[in-house]
Amino acid sequence: MKKKWKILTVGLLVLSLAISLLAGCGSSKDAASDGKKVTKLKFTHHNPPNAFVCTQGMEPWAKEIEKKTGGQVKIDIYPSSTLAKPQDAYDSVIKGTADIAWGYITYYPGRFPLTEVLNLPMLGVNKATMGSKVIWELFQKTPAMQKEFADVKVLMLHTHDGAPVTSRKPINNLDDMAGKKLRTAGGPLVPYLQSIGASPMAMPAPDTYQATEKGVIDGAVMAWEAVEMLNLQEVAKNAVDANVASGTFFLIMNKKAWDSLTPEQQKVFEEESGDKASQLFAKAWDNTKTSSTNKFTKAGGKILTPDAAELARWKEKAKPVWDKWANDLEAKGLPGKAVLADTLQLIEKYKGQ
């Protein structure tokens, strides 16, 4: 009898553990101490938990939603691709593996062709807050862009600041870019680098340090935040702060998870997302540029800021890439020209912000 009792007890413990583990695999509802339901949502992203956008963007955003819903919505954050790889984050939301995801457009070549517009080179985006104003307003006014995200609930879009070129060898002007092998995430930046004589190299961001150290590549085109996070200042002692390119990130939610929220909870999400969240996340980049550049120079690095005449040369080389991007989309029946024109107009509108 005792043996049977022990077996039954162990079985119940195993069953209880299995149930608790399964509860963490999807959005779930538990009873709070006051008897009200608590909705738990899983938030996946690829950055390490100590990244600036996590501590200054994601975490404050999630905590504010929890606070304003009276604890009835709890967002559990899964960093470092523990729930989904960078290139799978979007689909993980569609499938329901994750309820919320933050990801980078460039990891999805060809999937968001119009939203990729802020990845065009030398547009003049010098701050993340400015670029984020542009992409969020552009998204709201462009039905064809909204269609690219038809499978999910878009909470917001934002950008990083203009990326510098970091290099093992000095780059004093546009001509010095010739022959440089540079890591880039891809997108429209690839044909631009090729047009100025550089060789874009595709590789995962974490591999950039070792590849630069060993001389496999000369450097990279990455946001200052990434330069600091990857400690590239240790292996690339030169940088050109030319704001070569920005890049767009999404914050999305599973539609069923969204529909499961009460109208009051949805209102909280709407209030804390959109432009407010776009600027919150963007400021993480702008706030850290000073610390990132200081760390670069303290490590013995030199930063060159091109003058207006030199920047004009870089920009002139970019315009054919803009035009080809727009024409290629027009050939596919997409409003590439109109989106490019609207983007340039919005950049002028938000210049200095």
Secondary structure, DSSP 8 states (H G I E B T S, - for coil): -HHHHHHHHHHHHHHHHHHHHHHTTS-EEEE-TTS-EEEEEEEE-SS-TTSHHIIIIIHHHHHHHHHHTTTSEEEEEE-TTSSS-GGGHHHHHHHTS-SEEEEEGGGSTTTSTTGGGGGSTTS----HHHHHHHHHHHHHH-HHHHHTTTTSEEEEEEE-----EEESS---SGGGGTT-EEE---TTHHHHHHHTT-EEE---GGGHHHHHHTTSSSEEE--HHHHHHTTGGGT--EEE-------EEEEEE-HHHHHHS-HHHHHHHHHHSHHHHHHHHHHHHHHHHHHHHHHHHHTT-EEE---HHHHHHHHHHHHHHHHHHHHHHHHTT--HHHHHHHHHHHHHHTTT-
